[in-house]
Amino acid sequence: MTLPRFEFRKSSRSNPTGECVEVALNVPGTVALRDSKAESGPVVVFGAGAWAGFVRELAR
């Protein structure tokens, strides 16, 4: 499976000690996450609806 070219940015909630999550929102209909310490490591990809539901539940 070939992944699209994600453009990652650090989360505004990232820890200044380097424990960071990066998020990519540039591919329509998807949200991608990765560990900023492992840029070539695994990427977790969510559909936009699944991500919205996840964030909604966190906000409860």
Distance bins in CASP14 RR format, pairs under 12 A and 6 or more apart:
PFRMAT RR
TARGET T0000
AUTHOR 0000-0000-0000
RMODE 2
METHOD distances of the structure
MODEL  1
1 43 0 0 0 0 0 1 0 0 0 0 0
1 45 0 0 0 0 1 0 0 0 0 0 0
3 24 0 0 0 0 1 0 0 0 0 0 0
3 27 0 0 0 0 1 0 0 0 0 0 0
3 30 0 0 0 0 1 0 0 0 0 0 0
3 32 1 0 0 1 0 0 0 0 0 0 0
3 34 0 0 0 0 0 1 0 0 0 0 0
3 41 0 0 0 0 0 1 0 0 0 0 0
3 42 0 0 0 0 0 1 0 0 0 0 0
3 43 1 0 0 1 0 0 0 0 0 0 0
3 44 0 0 0 0 0 1 0 0 0 0 0
3 45 1 0 0 1 0 0 0 0 0 0 0
4 24 0 0 0 0 1 0 0 0 0 0 0
4 25 0 0 0 0 0 1 0 0 0 0 0
4 26 0 0 0 0 1 0 0 0 0 0 0
4 27 1 0 1 0 0 0 0 0 0 0 0
4 28 0 0 0 0 1 0 0 0 0 0 0
4 29 0 0 0 0 0 1 0 0 0 0 0
4 30 1 0 0 1 0 0 0 0 0 0 0
4 32 0 0 0 0 1 0 0 0 0 0 0
4 43 0 0 0 0 0 1 0 0 0 0 0
4 45 0 0 0 0 1 0 0 0 0 0 0
5 24 0 0 0 0 1 0 0 0 0 0 0
5 26 0 0 0 0 1 0 0 0 0 0 0
5 27 1 0 0 1 0 0 0 0 0 0 0
5 30 0 0 0 0 0 1 0 0 0 0 0
5 32 0 0 0 0 0 1 0 0 0 0 0
5 43 0 0 0 0 0 1 0 0 0 0 0
6 22 0 0 0 0 1 0 0 0 0 0 0
6 23 0 0 0 0 1 0 0 0 0 0 0
6 24 1 1 0 0 0 0 0 0 0 0 0
6 25 0 0 0 0 1 0 0 0 0 0 0
6 26 1 0 0 1 0 0 0 0 0 0 0
6 27 1 0 0 1 0 0 0 0 0 0 0
6 30 0 0 0 0 1 0 0 0 0 0 0
6 31 0 0 0 0 1 0 0 0 0 0 0
6 32 1 0 1 0 0 0 0 0 0 0 0
6 33 0 0 0 0 1 0 0 0 0 0 0
6 34 0 0 0 0 1 0 0 0 0 0 0
6 39 0 0 0 0 0 1 0 0 0 0 0
6 43 1 0 0 1 0 0 0 0 0 0 0
6 44 0 0 0 0 0 1 0 0 0 0 0
6 45 0 0 0 0 1 0 0 0 0 0 0
7 22 0 0 0 0 1 0 0 0 0 0 0
7 23 0 0 0 0 1 0 0 0 0 0 0
7 24 1 0 1 0 0 0 0 0 0 0 0
7 25 0 0 0 0 1 0 0 0 0 0 0
7 26 1 0 1 0 0 0 0 0 0 0 0
7 27 0 0 0 0 1 0 0 0 0 0 0
7 30 0 0 0 0 0 1 0 0 0 0 0
7 32 0 0 0 0 1 0 0 0 0 0 0
7 34 0 0 0 0 0 1 0 0 0 0 0
8 14 0 0 0 0 0 1 0 0 0 0 0
8 20 0 0 0 0 0 1 0 0 0 0 0
8 21 0 0 0 0 1 0 0 0 0 0 0
8 22 1 1 0 0 0 0 0 0 0 0 0
8 23 1 0 0 1 0 0 0 0 0 0 0
8 24 1 0 1 0 0 0 0 0 0 0 0
8 25 0 0 0 0 1 0 0 0 0 0 0
8 26 0 0 0 0 1 0 0 0 0 0 0
8 27 0 0 0 0 0 1 0 0 0 0 0
8 31 0 0 0 0 0 1 0 0 0 0 0
8 32 1 0 0 1 0 0 0 0 0 0 0
8 33 0 0 0 0 1 0 0 0 0 0 0
8 34 1 0 0 1 0 0 0 0 0 0 0
8 35 0 0 0 0 0 1 0 0 0 0 0
8 36 1 0 0 1 0 0 0 0 0 0 0
8 38 0 0 0 0 0 1 0 0 0 0 0
8 39 1 0 0 1 0 0 0 0 0 0 0
8 40 0 0 0 0 0 1 0 0 0 0 0
8 41 0 0 0 0 0 1 0 0 0 0 0
8 43 0 0 0 0 1 0 0 0 0 0 0
8 44 0 0 0 0 0 1 0 0 0 0 0
9 20 0 0 0 0 0 1 0 0 0 0 0
9 21 0 0 0 0 0 1 0 0 0 0 0
9 22 1 0 0 1 0 0 0 0 0 0 0
9 23 1 0 0 1 0 0 0 0 0 0 0
9 24 1 0 0 1 0 0 0 0 0 0 0
9 25 0 0 0 0 1 0 0 0 0 0 0
9 26 0 0 0 0 1 0 0 0 0 0 0
9 32 0 0 0 0 0 1 0 0 0 0 0
9 33 0 0 0 0 0 1 0 0 0 0 0
9 34 0 0 0 0 0 1 0 0 0 0 0
9 36 0 0 0 0 1 0 0 0 0 0 0
10 16 0 0 0 0 0 1 0 0 0 0 0
10 18 0 0 0 0 1 0 0 0 0 0 0
10 19 0 0 0 0 0 1 0 0 0 0 0
10 20 1 0 1 0 0 0 0 0 0 0 0
10 21 1 0 0 1 0 0 0 0 0 0 0
10 22 1 0 1 0 0 0 0 0 0 0 0
10 23 0 0 0 0 1 0 0 0 0 0 0
10 24 0 0 0 0 0 1 0 0 0 0 0
10 33 0 0 0 0 0 1 0 0 0 0 0
10 34 0 0 0 0 0 1 0 0 0 0 0
10 35 0 0 0 0 0 1 0 0 0 0 0
10 36 1 0 1 0 0 0 0 0 0 0 0
10 37 0 0 0 0 0 1 0 0 0 0 0
10 39 0 0 0 0 0 1 0 0 0 0 0
11 18 0 0 0 0 0 1 0 0 0 0 0
11 19 0 0 0 0 0 1 0 0 0 0 0
11 20 1 0 0 1 0 0 0 0 0 0 0
11 21 1 0 1 0 0 0 0 0 0 0 0
11 22 1 0 0 1 0 0 0 0 0 0 0
11 23 1 0 1 0 0 0 0 0 0 0 0
11 24 0 0 0 0 0 1 0 0 0 0 0
11 25 0 0 0 0 0 1 0 0 0 0 0
11 31 0 0 0 0 0 1 0 0 0 0 0
11 33 0 0 0 0 1 0 0 0 0 0 0
11 34 0 0 0 0 0 1 0 0 0 0 0
11 35 0 0 0 0 0 1 0 0 0 0 0
11 36 0 0 0 0 1 0 0 0 0 0 0
12 20 0 0 0 0 0 1 0 0 0 0 0
12 21 0 0 0 0 0 1 0 0 0 0 0
12 22 0 0 0 0 0 1 0 0 0 0 0
12 23 0 0 0 0 1 0 0 0 0 0 0
13 19 0 0 0 0 0 1 0 0 0 0 0
13 20 0 0 0 0 1 0 0 0 0 0 0
13 21 1 0 0 1 0 0 0 0 0 0 0
13 22 0 0 0 0 0 1 0 0 0 0 0
13 23 0 0 0 0 1 0 0 0 0 0 0
13 55 0 0 0 0 0 1 0 0 0 0 0
13 58 0 0 0 0 0 1 0 0 0 0 0
14 20 1 1 0 0 0 0 0 0 0 0 0
14 21 1 0 0 1 0 0 0 0 0 0 0
14 22 0 0 0 0 1 0 0 0 0 0 0
14 23 0 0 0 0 1 0 0 0 0 0 0
14 33 0 0 0 0 0 1 0 0 0 0 0
14 35 0 0 0 0 0 1 0 0 0 0 0
14 36 1 0 0 1 0 0 0 0 0 0 0
14 37 0 0 0 0 0 1 0 0 0 0 0
15 21 0 0 0 0 1 0 0 0 0 0 0
15 35 0 0 0 0 0 1 0 0 0 0 0
15 36 0 0 0 0 0 1 0 0 0 0 0
15 37 0 0 0 0 0 1 0 0 0 0 0
16 36 0 0 0 0 0 1 0 0 0 0 0
17 36 0 0 0 0 0 1 0 0 0 0 0
17 37 0 0 0 0 0 1 0 0 0 0 0
18 35 0 0 0 0 1 0 0 0 0 0 0
18 36 1 0 0 1 0 0 0 0 0 0 0
18 37 1 0 0 1 0 0 0 0 0 0 0
18 38 0 0 0 0 0 1 0 0 0 0 0
19 35 0 0 0 0 1 0 0 0 0 0 0
19 36 0 0 0 0 1 0 0 0 0 0 0
19 37 1 0 0 1 0 0 0 0 0 0 0
19 38 0 0 0 0 0 1 0 0 0 0 0
20 33 0 0 0 0 0 1 0 0 0 0 0
20 34 0 0 0 0 1 0 0 0 0 0 0
20 35 1 0 0 1 0 0 0 0 0 0 0
20 36 1 1 0 0 0 0 0 0 0 0 0
20 37 1 0 0 1 0 0 0 0 0 0 0
20 38 0 0 0 0 0 1 0 0 0 0 0
20 39 0 0 0 0 0 1 0 0 0 0 0
21 31 0 0 0 0 0 1 0 0 0 0 0
21 32 0 0 0 0 0 1 0 0 0 0 0
21 33 1 0 1 0 0 0 0 0 0 0 0
21 34 1 0 0 1 0 0 0 0 0 0 0
21 35 1 0 0 1 0 0 0 0 0 0 0
21 36 1 0 0 1 0 0 0 0 0 0 0
21 37 0 0 0 0 0 1 0 0 0 0 0
21 38 0 0 0 0 0 1 0 0 0 0 0
21 43 0 0 0 0 0 1 0 0 0 0 0
21 44 0 0 0 0 1 0 0 0 0 0 0
22 31 0 0 0 0 0 1 0 0 0 0 0
22 32 0 0 0 0 1 0 0 0 0 0 0
22 33 1 0 0 1 0 0 0 0 0 0 0
22 34 1 0 1 0 0 0 0 0 0 0 0
22 35 1 0 0 1 0 0 0 0 0 0 0
22 36 1 0 1 0 0 0 0 0 0 0 0
22 37 0 0 0 0 1 0 0 0 0 0 0
22 38 0 0 0 0 1 0 0 0 0 0 0
22 39 0 0 0 0 1 0 0 0 0 0 0
22 41 0 0 0 0 0 1 0 0 0 0 0
22 43 0 0 0 0 1 0 0 0 0 0 0
22 44 0 0 0 0 0 1 0 0 0 0 0
23 30 0 0 0 0 0 1 0 0 0 0 0
23 31 1 0 0 1 0 0 0 0 0 0 0
23 32 1 0 0 1 0 0 0 0 0 0 0
23 33 1 0 1 0 0 0 0 0 0 0 0
23 34 0 0 0 0 1 0 0 0 0 0 0
23 35 0 0 0 0 0 1 0 0 0 0 0
23 36 0 0 0 0 0 1 0 0 0 0 0
23 43 0 0 0 0 0 1 0 0 0 0 0
23 44 0 0 0 0 0 1 0 0 0 0 0
23 45 0 0 0 0 0 1 0 0 0 0 0
23 46 0 0 0 0 0 1 0 0 0 0 0
23 51 0 0 0 0 1 0 0 0 0 0 0
23 55 0 0 0 0 0 1 0 0 0 0 0
24 30 0 0 0 0 1 0 0 0 0 0 0
24 31 1 0 0 1 0 0 0 0 0 0 0
24 32 1 0 1 0 0 0 0 0 0 0 0
24 33 1 0 0 1 0 0 0 0 0 0 0
24 34 1 0 0 1 0 0 0 0 0 0 0
24 36 0 0 0 0 0 1 0 0 0 0 0
24 39 0 0 0 0 0 1 0 0 0 0 0
24 43 0 0 0 0 1 0 0 0 0 0 0
24 44 0 0 0 0 0 1 0 0 0 0 0
24 45 0 0 0 0 1 0 0 0 0 0 0
24 46 0 0 0 0 0 1 0 0 0 0 0
24 51 0 0 0 0 0 1 0 0 0 0 0
25 31 1 0 0 1 0 0 0 0 0 0 0
25 32 0 0 0 0 1 0 0 0 0 0 0
25 33 0 0 0 0 0 1 0 0 0 0 0
25 45 0 0 0 0 0 1 0 0 0 0 0
25 46 0 0 0 0 0 1 0 0 0 0 0
25 47 0 0 0 0 0 1 0 0 0 0 0
25 48 0 0 0 0 1 0 0 0 0 0 0
25 51 0 0 0 0 1 0 0 0 0 0 0
25 52 0 0 0 0 0 1 0 0 0 0 0
26 32 0 0 0 0 1 0 0 0 0 0 0
27 43 0 0 0 0 0 1 0 0 0 0 0
27 45 0 0 0 0 1 0 0 0 0 0 0
27 46 0 0 0 0 0 1 0 0 0 0 0
27 47 0 0 0 0 1 0 0 0 0 0 0
27 48 0 0 0 0 1 0 0 0 0 0 0
27 51 0 0 0 0 0 1 0 0 0 0 0
28 47 0 0 0 0 0 1 0 0 0 0 0
28 48 0 0 0 0 1 0 0 0 0 0 0
29 45 0 0 0 0 1 0 0 0 0 0 0
29 46 0 0 0 0 1 0 0 0 0 0 0
29 47 1 0 1 0 0 0 0 0 0 0 0
29 48 1 0 1 0 0 0 0 0 0 0 0
29 49 1 0 0 1 0 0 0 0 0 0 0
29 50 0 0 0 0 0 1 0 0 0 0 0
29 51 0 0 0 0 1 0 0 0 0 0 0
29 52 0 0 0 0 0 1 0 0 0 0 0
30 43 0 0 0 0 0 1 0 0 0 0 0
30 44 0 0 0 0 0 1 0 0 0 0 0
30 45 1 0 1 0 0 0 0 0 0 0 0
30 46 1 0 0 1 0 0 0 0 0 0 0
30 47 1 0 1 0 0 0 0 0 0 0 0
30 48 1 0 0 1 0 0 0 0 0 0 0
30 49 0 0 0 0 1 0 0 0 0 0 0
30 50 0 0 0 0 1 0 0 0 0 0 0
30 51 0 0 0 0 1 0 0 0 0 0 0
30 52 0 0 0 0 0 1 0 0 0 0 0
31 43 0 0 0 0 0 1 0 0 0 0 0
31 44 0 0 0 0 1 0 0 0 0 0 0
31 45 1 0 0 1 0 0 0 0 0 0 0
31 46 1 0 1 0 0 0 0 0 0 0 0
31 47 1 0 0 1 0 0 0 0 0 0 0
31 48 1 0 0 1 0 0 0 0 0 0 0
31 49 0 0 0 0 1 0 0 0 0 0 0
31 50 0 0 0 0 1 0 0 0 0 0 0
31 51 1 0 1 0 0 0 0 0 0 0 0
31 52 0 0 0 0 1 0 0 0 0 0 0
31 53 0 0 0 0 0 1 0 0 0 0 0
31 54 0 0 0 0 1 0 0 0 0 0 0
31 55 0 0 0 0 1 0 0 0 0 0 0
32 41 0 0 0 0 0 1 0 0 0 0 0
32 42 0 0 0 0 0 1 0 0 0 0 0
32 43 1 0 1 0 0 0 0 0 0 0 0
32 44 1 0 0 1 0 0 0 0 0 0 0
32 45 1 0 1 0 0 0 0 0 0 0 0
32 46 1 0 0 1 0 0 0 0 0 0 0
32 47 0 0 0 0 1 0 0 0 0 0 0
32 48 0 0 0 0 0 1 0 0 0 0 0
32 51 0 0 0 0 1 0 0 0 0 0 0
33 41 0 0 0 0 0 1 0 0 0 0 0
33 42 0 0 0 0 1 0 0 0 0 0 0
33 43 1 0 0 1 0 0 0 0 0 0 0
33 44 1 0 1 0 0 0 0 0 0 0 0
33 45 1 0 0 1 0 0 0 0 0 0 0
33 46 1 0 0 1 0 0 0 0 0 0 0
33 47 0 0 0 0 0 1 0 0 0 0 0
33 51 0 0 0 0 1 0 0 0 0 0 0
33 54 0 0 0 0 0 1 0 0 0 0 0
33 55 0 0 0 0 0 1 0 0 0 0 0
34 40 0 0 0 0 1 0 0 0 0 0 0
34 41 1 0 0 1 0 0 0 0 0 0 0
34 42 1 0 0 1 0 0 0 0 0 0 0
34 43 1 0 1 0 0 0 0 0 0 0 0
34 44 1 0 0 1 0 0 0 0 0 0 0
34 45 0 0 0 0 1 0 0 0 0 0 0
35 41 1 0 0 1 0 0 0 0 0 0 0
35 42 1 0 0 1 0 0 0 0 0 0 0
35 43 0 0 0 0 1 0 0 0 0 0 0
35 44 0 0 0 0 1 0 0 0 0 0 0
36 43 0 0 0 0 0 1 0 0 0 0 0
38 44 0 0 0 0 0 1 0 0 0 0 0
44 50 0 0 0 0 0 1 0 0 0 0 0
44 51 0 0 0 0 0 1 0 0 0 0 0
44 54 0 0 0 0 0 1 0 0 0 0 0
45 51 0 0 0 0 1 0 0 0 0 0 0
46 52 0 0 0 0 1 0 0 0 0 0 0
46 53 0 0 0 0 1 0 0 0 0 0 0
46 54 1 0 0 1 0 0 0 0 0 0 0
46 55 0 0 0 0 1 0 0 0 0 0 0
47 53 0 0 0 0 0 1 0 0 0 0 0
47 54 0 0 0 0 1 0 0 0 0 0 0
47 55 0 0 0 0 0 1 0 0 0 0 0
48 54 0 0 0 0 0 1 0 0 0 0 0
48 55 0 0 0 0 0 1 0 0 0 0 0
49 55 0 0 0 0 1 0 0 0 0 0 0
49 56 0 0 0 0 1 0 0 0 0 0 0
50 56 0 0 0 0 0 1 0 0 0 0 0
50 57 0 0 0 0 0 1 0 0 0 0 0
51 57 0 0 0 0 0 1 0 0 0 0 0
51 58 0 0 0 0 0 1 0 0 0 0 0
52 58 0 0 0 0 0 1 0 0 0 0 0
52 59 0 0 0 0 0 1 0 0 0 0 0
53 59 0 0 0 0 1 0 0 0 0 0 0
53 60 0 0 0 0 0 1 0 0 0 0 0
54 60 0 0 0 0 0 1 0 0 0 0 0
END
